[in-house]
Amino acid sequence: MAKKSLIARIRGVLVKYVNNIQELLVYQRDLLVFLETESWRAAIQKPPYDDPRRLTRFGYKVFSQSDEDGIIAEIFRRIGIDNQVFFEFGVGDGVANNTLNLLLAGWSGYWIDGSAEYVAKIEHSFRDYIQRGQLKVANHLITKESINPQIRQFGMPPAIDLMSIDIDGNDYWIWQAIEAVSARVVVIEYNATLRPPHSLAMQYKDDNEWNGTNYFGASLTALEKLAREKGYSLVACNYTGVNAFFVRNDLLGDHFLAPFTAETHYEPPRRLKLGAGHPGGIGPYVEV
């Protein structure tokens, strides 16, 4: 075989190989999402997820970060809807959060985010909803001292259906500080790295910014305790171990899985990529 012919054949094989690798990389995320979905579908058919009172099995994604949309829908199917008003802070650019699906379903509400860039995007993308008064948006740095005045400045009703908290850090302390509004349901991010019985919250800092590690927020046990003090019970965590769901005690009935503890409802961190979870990080924690 001529040298040039052999080189051409080798080059052809290498090009085909590289093209196949590139094609696999293109579909990598879709493949991982598929595998995660199939894993979830298999898991919810078995204990403890097969109990119909366990909300994790009802999760699905529309616009939420993962499966929160479905869990929120199932909670309100069980307890009913009052005024269809939501309040969410830490909404990013508005297209991947816990209340957009509700907005499109006819709810009205209030969004706060600390990024002027994100709020500008929201004001552009959601201008129709803002102009007709269905959505109000504000750019604020959220602190323990500012949150209640910001709520009052919005003109928010004192009682609403849903509050969602995701600010990658001071979540525990801000929820603790909120007095100006009462929600029937609260969704809040928890740090699944801190498994029960750890009862820890990151040290409060007004200008906290998440550094991309697993040093953020508060443990599920810490949030369970705070919820109990505020008149709520922990009824679920989503399958990916990101958000916890709390329902006001007078609405519980026999709709949800007891006992309402972190040990019952904790879900570990599950991410849609290999090497799951955030990089390790450490900082000052407070035992609560």
Buried (B, 14 or more C-beta within 10 A) or exposed (E): EEEEEEEEEEEEEEEEEEEEEEEEEEEEEEEBEEEBBEEBEEBBEEEEBEEEEBBBBBBBBBBBBBBBBBBBBBBBEBBEBEEBBBBBBBBBBBEEBBBBBBBEEEBBBBBBBBBEEBBEBBBEEBEEBBEEEBBBBBBBBBBBEBBBEBBEEBEBEEEBBBBBBBBBBBBBBBBBBBEBBBBBBBBBBBBBBBBBEBBBBBEBEEEBEBBEBBBBBBBBBBBBBBBBEBEBBBBBBBBBBBBBBBBBEEBBEEBBBEEBBBEBBBBEBBBEEEEEBBEEEEEEBBEB
